[in-house]
Amino acid sequence: MSKVNLYNREALLQQIDSPDKWDVLIIGGGATGLGVALDSAVRGYRTLLLEQVDYAKGTSSRSTKLVHGGVRYLAQGDLGLVKEALYERGLMLQNAPHLVKNQSFIIPNYKWWGGIFYTLGLKVYDLLAGRLSLGKSIPIDRKETLDRIGTLKPEKLKGGVLYHDGQFDDSRLAVNIAQTCIEKGATLLNHFQVTQLTKDGEGIVNGVVAMDKETNKEYVLPAKVVINATGVFTDQILKMDNKDAKNMVRPSQGIHLVLDKSFLPGEDAIMIPKTNDGRVLFLVPWHNRVLVGTTDTVLDDHSLEPIALDKEIDFIIETANSYLSKRVGREDVLSIFAGLRPLAAPQDGSEKTKEISRSHKILISNSHLLTITGGKWTTYRKMAEDTMEKAIKLGKLPKKECATTHLPIHGATQELDPTDHLSVYGSDRKAILELIEKSPKLGEKLHPKMEFLCAEVVWAVRNEMARTVEDVLARRVRALFLDAQASIDMAPKVAEIMALELNRDQAWQQKQLADYNAIAIHYVLQESVASDKQQKINLKTKISN
Ligand SMILES: Cc1cc2nc3c(=O)[nH]c(=O)nc-3n(C[C@H](O)[C@H](O)[C@H](O)COP(=O)(O)OP(=O)(O)OC[C@H]3O[C@@H](n4cnc5c(N)ncnc54)[C@H](O)[C@@H]3O)c2cc1C
C-alpha cells in the first residue's frame, strides 16, 4: 500500500489554492520562521510558511553548528540569556537526538591563571544549565590536554579546561523541522517569494502577494496574522509595510573554513576564548572534518550568498596556526562559507557588534505586521513561543497554549550508530536503506572522496522537498560545506538523478549545473580569493530576489 506523500509540492500547492484565510502566515524559512510555523501548527492554527529559496538557505545553514548557552555571553555577564539558551540546548538534545549531540570542548591554557579562571567561569555555566547540564567542566593537566588533542602546540602549554556543549547539523534540522510542521498540519513552500504585503481599508496587514519561483505564478494569500521572519532581509519586508521604516537589522558577517580531520583527529573540539583581537574561535569536529570559525565583520549590506573577505580568511588561518602544530595553509581548506547574523541594529548608529544585543527582538508595526529577529539557532523554539504569544495578543487568534517543549522533531530516535553517516536521518535511515535494497545502484557513492550515496538524492527529492541541485548538495547532504570541489564534481550525477525524479529534461540539468557552479565556486578557497576591493563590490551587489 503506497503512503500519501505529505511533502509533495503539487499537493502543497493545492492547499494554497483555497480562498480561506490563513490564521498565521510566516515569511522566511530559516530557523526563526520554521520555529514559528511549528509552534503555530502545534497550537492548532491554520499555518502557511513561504521561503523564497530553500529552508535554511540564509544564515541558518551557515552557523558554527553549536547548540550552546554562549560562553562568550557569560563573560559579558548576560546570565539571563545564557540560562535561557542552556535550557533550550537541553530541549534540542531531547527533541532531535539524531542531529544534536553532546560535544566535549577543551580550552587550552598557555597562561598560569587560565585553568582557574576558565574552570570557575564554566562552573557557573554548568550551574546555569541545572539538570539539563551535559557534563561537568573540569581542569585537565598538560599531559591529558596533549593526549586528547595531539595536534595542539605543546610549547608553553600549561593544561586545559574540559567542558561540554551541544553540536548539530543546522540545515538538516531545518529540513526536519519543516517536515514536522507539515506533519502537524501546516503548509510550507520553498522557492516561493513574498513580493508584497496586502492591507485592508484601515491599513492593517491582511495577507501577502507571493510568487512560485518555479512557475512565476502569482498568488494573493489572505491571513489574519503575518509574521516577518526573514533574518537579514527583515528590513526589506518592513519597507514593504512602510517605505520609511527604520532599519531594524545590522548584518554582521561570520565565516568558517572546513579542514580535513587530520587537523583535529580526536573527538574533542577546541575553544579559543580570546583571539588576538578579543574574539572567540572554535575548531569543531563536524561530519568527519573540522569546522573553524568564526569572524564578526559588520557590513552595510546583505546578500543570499555573502562572500568571505581575504582578511577574515587570513585571521582564521593565522589564529589556527598559532594553536596547532600541524600547519594550516590555504590549500588545506576544503570549503569556505560565510553567513550573516541578523543582529538587532543599535539605534545610536554605533558600529560595535559586540555591543549589539544578541537576544531576539519582536516588533509589532502599526499595521500589525509582526517581525521577529536576532537571537540564535539554539533558542529558535523559545523565540517562536514568544512570537506566537505576541501574535495571540493582537486579538485575531483564539488563545491556545504552546506545545513544543517536548515535541520530537521528525527523525527523532535514540537508536543511532554514529559511525554511519546515515544516522543524521534518524528514524528515516531505515527507509533509505530500503531504497537501496530495492535498487542496489542507489547504494553507490556520488563521489569517491565523500560518503554520500545516490539514494540520499532520491530521498531528498521525494521526502525532503529538495527542488534544485543546490538544495541537495548544500542543505540535504552537506557536500558543499564539507568539500566544495568534490561537490562541484558530483553535481552532474545529482542533476541526472533529480531530473529522473522530477521528470525534467536535459536543458533543466544544464541550467541547474550552471546555477550550482556559479554559487559553489565561492566555497572553493583558491578560486574565491579576490582582493578585498573586488569582494566589497560583490558584497554591495545584492543578489536579485
Ligand atoms: C557565522 C554565524 C555563526 C553562528 N553560529 C551559531 C551557533 O553556533 N549556534 C547558534 O545557536 N546560532 C548561531 N548563529 C546564529 C543563527 O545561525 C541565526 O540566529 C539563525 O540562523 C537566524 O535564522 P533566521 O531564520 O532568523 O534567518 P535566516 O536563516 O537567514 O532565514 C531567513 C529566511 O528568510 C528568507 N526570505 C527573505 N526574504 C523573503 C521573502 N521576501 N519571501 C520569502 N522568504 C524570504 C530567506 O531566504 C531566508 O532563508 C550563527 C550565525 C552566524 C552568522
The ligand as an SDF file (V2000), in Angstrom:
LIG
                    3D

 53 58  0  0  0  0  0  0  0  0999 V2000
   28.6500   32.9640   11.4100 C   0  0  0  0  0  0  0  0  0  0  0  0
   27.4920   32.5990   12.2810 C   0  0  0  0  0  0  0  0  0  0  0  0
   27.6270   31.5920   13.2130 C   0  0  0  0  0  0  0  0  0  0  0  0
   26.5570   31.2660   14.0330 C   0  0  0  0  0  0  0  0  0  0  0  0
   26.6960   30.2260   14.8860 N   0  0  0  0  0  0  0  0  0  0  0  0
   25.6690   29.8560   15.6850 C   0  0  0  0  0  0  0  0  0  0  0  0
   25.7920   28.7340   16.5170 C   0  0  0  0  0  0  0  0  0  0  0  0
   26.8080   28.0430   16.5220 O   0  0  0  0  0  0  0  0  0  0  0  0
   24.7400   28.4320   17.3060 N   0  0  0  0  0  0  0  0  0  0  0  0
   23.5920   29.1670   17.3170 C   0  0  0  0  0  0  0  0  0  0  0  0
   22.7000   28.8580   18.0880 O   0  0  0  0  0  0  0  0  0  0  0  0
   23.4310   30.2260   16.4920 N   0  0  0  0  0  0  0  0  0  0  0  0
   24.4320   30.5710   15.6690 C   0  0  0  0  0  0  0  0  0  0  0  0
   24.2890   31.6160   14.7950 N   0  0  0  0  0  0  0  0  0  0  0  0
   23.0140   32.3390   14.7650 C   0  0  0  0  0  0  0  0  0  0  0  0
   21.9670   31.6220   13.9090 C   0  0  0  0  0  0  0  0  0  0  0  0
   22.5510   30.9700   12.8090 O   0  0  0  0  0  0  0  0  0  0  0  0
   20.9390   32.6330   13.4330 C   0  0  0  0  0  0  0  0  0  0  0  0
   20.4490   33.3430   14.5330 O   0  0  0  0  0  0  0  0  0  0  0  0
   19.7560   31.9720   12.7320 C   0  0  0  0  0  0  0  0  0  0  0  0
   20.1790   31.0560   11.7660 O   0  0  0  0  0  0  0  0  0  0  0  0
   18.9100   33.0630   12.0780 C   0  0  0  0  0  0  0  0  0  0  0  0
   17.8270   32.4390   11.4680 O   0  0  0  0  0  0  0  0  0  0  0  0
   16.7030   33.2960   10.7350 P   0  0  0  0  0  0  0  0  0  0  0  0
   15.6290   32.3450   10.3790 O   0  0  0  0  0  0  0  0  0  0  0  0
   16.3430   34.4590   11.5600 O   0  0  0  0  0  0  0  0  0  0  0  0
   17.4140   33.8540    9.4380 O   0  0  0  0  0  0  0  0  0  0  0  0
   17.7500   33.1000    8.0690 P   0  0  0  0  0  0  0  0  0  0  0  0
   18.2590   31.7390    8.3020 O   0  0  0  0  0  0  0  0  0  0  0  0
   18.5990   33.9900    7.2610 O   0  0  0  0  0  0  0  0  0  0  0  0
   16.3310   32.9230    7.3880 O   0  0  0  0  0  0  0  0  0  0  0  0
   15.6280   33.9580    6.7750 C   0  0  0  0  0  0  0  0  0  0  0  0
   14.9790   33.3860    5.5330 C   0  0  0  0  0  0  0  0  0  0  0  0
   14.0510   34.3130    5.0060 O   0  0  0  0  0  0  0  0  0  0  0  0
   14.0070   34.1080    3.6170 C   0  0  0  0  0  0  0  0  0  0  0  0
   13.3860   35.2710    2.9750 N   0  0  0  0  0  0  0  0  0  0  0  0
   13.8770   36.5310    2.9130 C   0  0  0  0  0  0  0  0  0  0  0  0
   13.0450   37.3290    2.2150 N   0  0  0  0  0  0  0  0  0  0  0  0
   11.9900   36.5570    1.8280 C   0  0  0  0  0  0  0  0  0  0  0  0
   10.8060   36.8020    1.0620 C   0  0  0  0  0  0  0  0  0  0  0  0
   10.5510   38.0080    0.5260 N   0  0  0  0  0  0  0  0  0  0  0  0
    9.9360   35.7750    0.8540 N   0  0  0  0  0  0  0  0  0  0  0  0
   10.1840   34.5510    1.3710 C   0  0  0  0  0  0  0  0  0  0  0  0
   11.3020   34.2590    2.0790 N   0  0  0  0  0  0  0  0  0  0  0  0
   12.1890   35.2530    2.3130 C   0  0  0  0  0  0  0  0  0  0  0  0
   15.4760   33.9250    3.2680 C   0  0  0  0  0  0  0  0  0  0  0  0
   15.6540   33.3000    2.0150 O   0  0  0  0  0  0  0  0  0  0  0  0
   15.9850   33.0960    4.4320 C   0  0  0  0  0  0  0  0  0  0  0  0
   16.0020   31.7100    4.1640 O   0  0  0  0  0  0  0  0  0  0  0  0
   25.3400   31.9610   13.9390 C   0  0  0  0  0  0  0  0  0  0  0  0
   25.2040   32.9660   12.9880 C   0  0  0  0  0  0  0  0  0  0  0  0
   26.2700   33.2700   12.1480 C   0  0  0  0  0  0  0  0  0  0  0  0
   26.1150   34.3070   11.1020 C   0  0  0  0  0  0  0  0  0  0  0  0
  1  2  1  0
  2  3  1  0
  2 52  2  0
  3  4  2  0
  4  5  1  0
  4 50  1  0
  5  6  2  0
  6  7  1  0
  6 13  1  0
  7  8  2  0
  7  9  1  0
  9 10  1  0
 10 11  2  0
 10 12  1  0
 12 13  2  0
 13 14  1  0
 14 15  1  0
 14 50  1  0
 15 16  1  0
 16 17  1  0
 16 18  1  0
 18 19  1  0
 18 20  1  0
 20 21  1  0
 20 22  1  0
 22 23  1  0
 23 24  1  0
 24 25  2  0
 24 26  1  0
 24 27  1  0
 27 28  1  0
 28 29  2  0
 28 30  1  0
 28 31  1  0
 31 32  1  0
 32 33  1  0
 33 34  1  0
 33 48  1  0
 34 35  1  0
 35 36  1  0
 35 46  1  0
 36 37  1  0
 36 45  1  0
 37 38  2  0
 38 39  1  0
 39 40  1  0
 39 45  2  0
 40 41  1  0
 40 42  2  0
 42 43  1  0
 43 44  2  0
 44 45  1  0
 46 47  1  0
 46 48  1  0
 48 49  1  0
 50 51  2  0
 51 52  1  0
 52 53  1  0
M  END
$$$$
